[in-house]
Amino acid sequence: MKKKALKVLKTTGLVAGGFFGVTFTVYYFNLDMKMTAAMQPLLNYVYDRVERDQHL
């Protein structure tokens, strides 16, 4: 029983550490804003094609 609990804690710790490492890397290198800037032309293309009701 004790070995199983230790294995679960170890696995949980590794998953949490990996998640922290990935999110810290995204934060440190500002990758979320870089990805958004790269996607902006595609988003503008989609946004400009949306039908709009221009009546005021």
Biopython code that builds the backbone (N, CA, C, O; Angstrom):
import numpy as np
from Bio.PDB.StructureBuilder import StructureBuilder

atoms = [
    (1, "MET", "N", (0.825, -1.196, 0.000)),
    (1, "MET", "CA", (0.000, 0.000, 0.000)),
    (1, "MET", "C", (0.869, 1.260, 0.000)),
    (1, "MET", "O", (0.584, 2.228, -0.705)),
    (2, "LYS", "N", (1.931, 1.227, 0.803)),
    (2, "LYS", "CA", (2.800, 2.403, 0.909)),
    (2, "LYS", "C", (3.552, 2.651, -0.400)),
    (2, "LYS", "O", (3.766, 3.799, -0.790)),
    (3, "LYS", "N", (3.957, 1.559, -1.082)),
    (3, "LYS", "CA", (4.668, 1.710, -2.353)),
    (3, "LYS", "C", (3.761, 2.305, -3.425)),
    (3, "LYS", "O", (4.196, 3.116, -4.243)),
    (4, "LYS", "N", (2.502, 1.893, -3.410)),
    (4, "LYS", "CA", (1.552, 2.401, -4.395)),
    (4, "LYS", "C", (1.308, 3.896, -4.186)),
    (4, "LYS", "O", (1.253, 4.660, -5.150)),
    (5, "ALA", "N", (1.162, 4.311, -2.921)),
    (5, "ALA", "CA", (0.956, 5.731, -2.622)),
    (5, "ALA", "C", (2.181, 6.543, -3.017)),
    (5, "ALA", "O", (2.058, 7.651, -3.539)),
    (6, "LEU", "N", (3.372, 5.984, -2.763)),
    (6, "LEU", "CA", (4.602, 6.681, -3.129)),
    (6, "LEU", "C", (4.718, 6.821, -4.647)),
    (6, "LEU", "O", (5.170, 7.852, -5.144)),
    (7, "LYS", "N", (4.311, 5.789, -5.379)),
    (7, "LYS", "CA", (4.350, 5.844, -6.839)),
    (7, "LYS", "C", (3.383, 6.896, -7.375)),
    (7, "LYS", "O", (3.707, 7.627, -8.311)),
    (8, "VAL", "N", (2.185, 6.970, -6.773)),
    (8, "VAL", "CA", (1.203, 7.968, -7.193)),
    (8, "VAL", "C", (1.729, 9.374, -6.914)),
    (8, "VAL", "O", (1.588, 10.264, -7.754)),
    (9, "LEU", "N", (2.330, 9.582, -5.749)),
    (9, "LEU", "CA", (2.890, 10.904, -5.417)),
    (9, "LEU", "C", (4.035, 11.271, -6.360)),
    (9, "LEU", "O", (4.160, 12.422, -6.778)),
    (10, "LYS", "N", (4.867, 10.287, -6.690)),
    (10, "LYS", "CA", (5.981, 10.553, -7.600)),
    (10, "LYS", "C", (5.466, 10.930, -8.988)),
    (10, "LYS", "O", (5.960, 11.879, -9.598)),
    (11, "THR", "N", (4.483, 10.195, -9.483)),
    (11, "THR", "CA", (3.907, 10.484, -10.797)),
    (11, "THR", "C", (3.246, 11.858, -10.805)),
    (11, "THR", "O", (3.413, 12.631, -11.749)),
    (12, "THR", "N", (2.497, 12.154, -9.752)),
    (12, "THR", "CA", (1.844, 13.461, -9.657)),
    (12, "THR", "C", (2.873, 14.585, -9.620)),
    (12, "THR", "O", (2.684, 15.623, -10.253)),
    (13, "GLY", "N", (3.955, 14.382, -8.886)),
    (13, "GLY", "CA", (5.020, 15.384, -8.820)),
    (13, "GLY", "C", (5.686, 15.606, -10.164)),
    (13, "GLY", "O", (5.982, 16.741, -10.540)),
    (14, "LEU", "N", (5.924, 14.517, -10.890)),
    (14, "LEU", "CA", (6.552, 14.652, -12.213)),
    (14, "LEU", "C", (5.640, 15.370, -13.193)),
    (14, "LEU", "O", (6.096, 16.213, -13.965)),
    (15, "VAL", "N", (4.354, 15.041, -13.165)),
    (15, "VAL", "CA", (3.396, 15.710, -14.059)),
    (15, "VAL", "C", (3.296, 17.192, -13.714)),
    (15, "VAL", "O", (3.309, 18.046, -14.600)),
    (16, "ALA", "N", (3.197, 17.488, -12.423)),
    (16, "ALA", "CA", (3.102, 18.895, -11.996)),
    (16, "ALA", "C", (4.377, 19.662, -12.348)),
    (16, "ALA", "O", (4.309, 20.813, -12.780)),
    (17, "GLY", "N", (5.533, 19.033, -12.166)),
    (17, "GLY", "CA", (6.803, 19.682, -12.519)),
    (17, "GLY", "C", (6.916, 19.927, -14.014)),
    (17, "GLY", "O", (7.384, 20.982, -14.444)),
    (18, "GLY", "N", (6.487, 18.953, -14.804)),
    (18, "GLY", "CA", (6.510, 19.128, -16.260)),
    (18, "GLY", "C", (5.576, 20.247, -16.704)),
    (18, "GLY", "O", (5.930, 21.063, -17.554)),
    (19, "PHE", "N", (4.385, 20.275, -16.123)),
    (19, "PHE", "CA", (3.425, 21.341, -16.449)),
    (19, "PHE", "C", (3.992, 22.707, -16.081)),
    (19, "PHE", "O", (3.878, 23.658, -16.854)),
    (20, "PHE", "N", (4.603, 22.805, -14.905)),
    (20, "PHE", "CA", (5.221, 24.068, -14.488)),
    (20, "PHE", "C", (6.336, 24.466, -15.445)),
    (20, "PHE", "O", (6.452, 25.636, -15.810)),
    (21, "GLY", "N", (7.152, 23.508, -15.853)),
    (21, "GLY", "CA", (8.253, 23.805, -16.765)),
    (21, "GLY", "C", (7.763, 24.347, -18.103)),
    (21, "GLY", "O", (8.328, 25.299, -18.641)),
    (22, "VAL", "N", (6.715, 23.736, -18.630)),
    (22, "VAL", "CA", (6.164, 24.196, -19.917)),
    (22, "VAL", "C", (5.564, 25.588, -19.773)),
    (22, "VAL", "O", (5.829, 26.463, -20.597)),
    (23, "THR", "N", (4.759, 25.803, -18.735)),
    (23, "THR", "CA", (4.126, 27.111, -18.579)),
    (23, "THR", "C", (5.153, 28.195, -18.265)),
    (23, "THR", "O", (4.988, 29.335, -18.700)),
    (24, "PHE", "N", (6.211, 27.867, -17.519)),
    (24, "PHE", "CA", (7.252, 28.857, -17.239)),
    (24, "PHE", "C", (8.001, 29.227, -18.513)),
    (24, "PHE", "O", (8.333, 30.394, -18.720)),
    (25, "THR", "N", (8.268, 28.243, -19.368)),
    (25, "THR", "CA", (8.956, 28.520, -20.631)),
    (25, "THR", "C", (8.110, 29.428, -21.519)),
    (25, "THR", "O", (8.631, 30.360, -22.132)),
    (26, "VAL", "N", (6.808, 29.159, -21.591)),
    (26, "VAL", "CA", (5.900, 30.012, -22.378)),
    (26, "VAL", "C", (5.917, 31.432, -21.823)),
    (26, "VAL", "O", (5.969, 32.395, -22.589)),
    (27, "TYR", "N", (5.873, 31.571, -20.493)),
    (27, "TYR", "CA", (5.881, 32.895, -19.871)),
    (27, "TYR", "C", (7.217, 33.603, -20.095)),
    (27, "TYR", "O", (7.233, 34.779, -20.457)),
    (28, "TYR", "N", (8.324, 32.914, -19.888)),
    (28, "TYR", "CA", (9.647, 33.527, -19.954)),
    (28, "TYR", "C", (9.954, 34.062, -21.349)),
    (28, "TYR", "O", (10.499, 35.156, -21.492)),
    (29, "PHE", "N", (9.608, 33.297, -22.366)),
    (29, "PHE", "CA", (9.909, 33.707, -23.736)),
    (29, "PHE", "C", (8.745, 34.427, -24.410)),
    (29, "PHE", "O", (8.830, 34.742, -25.596)),
    (30, "ASN", "N", (7.669, 34.692, -23.691)),
    (30, "ASN", "CA", (6.510, 35.421, -24.194)),
    (30, "ASN", "C", (5.939, 34.753, -25.454)),
    (30, "ASN", "O", (5.574, 35.421, -26.422)),
    (31, "LEU", "N", (5.876, 33.432, -25.412)),
    (31, "LEU", "CA", (5.476, 32.674, -26.598)),
    (31, "LEU", "C", (4.004, 32.839, -26.931)),
    (31, "LEU", "O", (3.616, 32.687, -28.090)),
    (32, "ASP", "N", (3.171, 33.150, -25.935)),
    (32, "ASP", "CA", (1.747, 33.308, -26.225)),
    (32, "ASP", "C", (1.507, 34.524, -27.113)),
    (32, "ASP", "O", (0.694, 34.454, -28.035)),
    (33, "MET", "N", (2.183, 35.622, -26.862)),
    (33, "MET", "CA", (2.010, 36.815, -27.685)),
    (33, "MET", "C", (2.668, 36.648, -29.048)),
    (33, "MET", "O", (2.184, 37.193, -30.040)),
    (34, "LYS", "N", (3.761, 35.904, -29.106)),
    (34, "LYS", "CA", (4.404, 35.649, -30.398)),
    (34, "LYS", "C", (3.506, 34.794, -31.272)),
    (34, "LYS", "O", (3.420, 35.017, -32.479)),
    (35, "MET", "N", (2.838, 33.818, -30.675)),
    (35, "MET", "CA", (1.918, 32.974, -31.436)),
    (35, "MET", "C", (0.719, 33.795, -31.904)),
    (35, "MET", "O", (0.260, 33.634, -33.036)),
    (36, "THR", "N", (0.211, 34.671, -31.041)),
    (36, "THR", "CA", (-0.915, 35.520, -31.418)),
    (36, "THR", "C", (-0.531, 36.450, -32.568)),
    (36, "THR", "O", (-1.320, 36.650, -33.491)),
    (37, "ALA", "N", (0.668, 37.015, -32.518)),
    (37, "ALA", "CA", (1.129, 37.892, -33.601)),
    (37, "ALA", "C", (1.270, 37.115, -34.907)),
    (37, "ALA", "O", (0.992, 37.654, -35.978)),
    (38, "ALA", "N", (1.692, 35.876, -34.832)),
    (38, "ALA", "CA", (1.828, 35.068, -36.043)),
    (38, "ALA", "C", (0.464, 34.695, -36.615)),
    (38, "ALA", "O", (0.325, 34.533, -37.827)),
    (39, "MET", "N", (-0.534, 34.559, -35.761)),
    (39, "MET", "CA", (-1.875, 34.179, -36.214)),
    (39, "MET", "C", (-2.720, 35.375, -36.640)),
    (39, "MET", "O", (-3.796, 35.186, -37.206)),
    (40, "GLN", "N", (-2.269, 36.582, -36.389)),
    (40, "GLN", "CA", (-3.070, 37.770, -36.658)),
    (40, "GLN", "C", (-3.532, 37.890, -38.111)),
    (40, "GLN", "O", (-4.695, 38.230, -38.329)),
    (41, "PRO", "N", (-2.698, 37.634, -39.111)),
    (41, "PRO", "CA", (-3.212, 37.716, -40.490)),
    (41, "PRO", "C", (-4.378, 36.760, -40.748)),
    (41, "PRO", "O", (-5.345, 37.132, -41.413)),
    (42, "LEU", "N", (-4.296, 35.549, -40.233)),
    (42, "LEU", "CA", (-5.385, 34.596, -40.397)),
    (42, "LEU", "C", (-6.636, 35.071, -39.660)),
    (42, "LEU", "O", (-7.741, 34.980, -40.193)),
    (43, "LEU", "N", (-6.469, 35.569, -38.458)),
    (43, "LEU", "CA", (-7.618, 36.057, -37.691)),
    (43, "LEU", "C", (-8.260, 37.267, -38.368)),
    (43, "LEU", "O", (-9.485, 37.385, -38.390)),
    (44, "ASN", "N", (-7.450, 38.160, -38.916)),
    (44, "ASN", "CA", (-7.991, 39.311, -39.636)),
    (44, "ASN", "C", (-8.754, 38.872, -40.882)),
    (44, "ASN", "O", (-9.796, 39.443, -41.205)),
    (45, "TYR", "N", (-8.243, 37.867, -41.579)),
    (45, "TYR", "CA", (-8.919, 37.348, -42.769)),
    (45, "TYR", "C", (-10.301, 36.821, -42.404)),
    (45, "TYR", "O", (-11.278, 37.115, -43.092)),
    (46, "VAL", "N", (-10.390, 36.050, -41.332)),
    (46, "VAL", "CA", (-11.670, 35.493, -40.906)),
    (46, "VAL", "C", (-12.593, 36.608, -40.421)),
    (46, "VAL", "O", (-13.777, 36.625, -40.759)),
    (47, "TYR", "N", (-12.059, 37.533, -39.635)),
    (47, "TYR", "CA", (-12.874, 38.610, -39.070)),
    (47, "TYR", "C", (-13.434, 39.523, -40.165)),
    (47, "TYR", "O", (-14.577, 39.972, -40.074)),
    (48, "ASP", "N", (-12.644, 39.795, -41.184)),
    (48, "ASP", "CA", (-13.086, 40.686, -42.258)),
    (48, "ASP", "C", (-14.173, 40.060, -43.124)),
    (48, "ASP", "O", (-14.888, 40.787, -43.814)),
    (49, "ARG", "N", (-14.320, 38.745, -43.112)),
    (49, "ARG", "CA", (-15.324, 38.061, -43.908)),
    (49, "ARG", "C", (-16.666, 37.903, -43.191)),
    (49, "ARG", "O", (-17.610, 37.375, -43.779)),
    (50, "VAL", "N", (-16.770, 38.341, -41.959)),
    (50, "VAL", "CA", (-18.004, 38.173, -41.167)),
    (50, "VAL", "C", (-19.074, 39.145, -41.667)),
    (50, "VAL", "O", (-18.802, 40.330, -41.858)),
    (51, "GLU", "N", (-20.279, 38.644, -41.875)),
    (51, "GLU", "CA", (-21.398, 39.502, -42.259)),
    (51, "GLU", "C", (-21.763, 40.410, -41.085)),
    (51, "GLU", "O", (-21.809, 39.977, -39.934)),
    (52, "ARG", "N", (-22.018, 41.669, -41.403)),
    (52, "ARG", "CA", (-22.339, 42.628, -40.343)),
    (52, "ARG", "C", (-23.647, 43.340, -40.673)),
    (52, "ARG", "O", (-23.963, 43.594, -41.835)),
    (53, "ASP", "N", (-24.385, 43.650, -39.635)),
    (53, "ASP", "CA", (-25.591, 44.443, -39.777)),
    (53, "ASP", "C", (-25.204, 45.905, -39.522)),
    (53, "ASP", "O", (-24.911, 46.279, -38.386)),
    (54, "GLN", "N", (-25.201, 46.721, -40.560)),
    (54, "GLN", "CA", (-24.700, 48.079, -40.468)),
    (54, "GLN", "C", (-25.767, 49.101, -40.088)),
    (54, "GLN", "O", (-25.473, 50.295, -40.036)),
    (55, "HIS", "N", (-26.992, 48.666, -39.823)),
    (55, "HIS", "CA", (-28.076, 49.590, -39.501)),
    (55, "HIS", "C", (-27.916, 50.140, -38.095)),
    (55, "HIS", "O", (-27.670, 49.401, -37.142)),
    (56, "LEU", "N", (-28.062, 51.454, -37.988)),
    (56, "LEU", "CA", (-27.988, 52.097, -36.677)),
    (56, "LEU", "C", (-29.340, 52.502, -36.196)),
    (56, "LEU", "O", (-29.466, 53.060, -35.106)),
]
sb = StructureBuilder()
sb.init_structure("model")
sb.init_model(0)
sb.init_chain("A")
sb.init_seg("    ")
for serial, (resi, resn, name, xyz) in enumerate(atoms, 1):
    if name == "N":
        sb.init_residue(resn, " ", resi, " ")
    sb.init_atom(name, np.array(xyz, "f"), 0.0, 1.0, " ", f" {name:<3s}", serial, name[0])
structure = sb.get_structure()
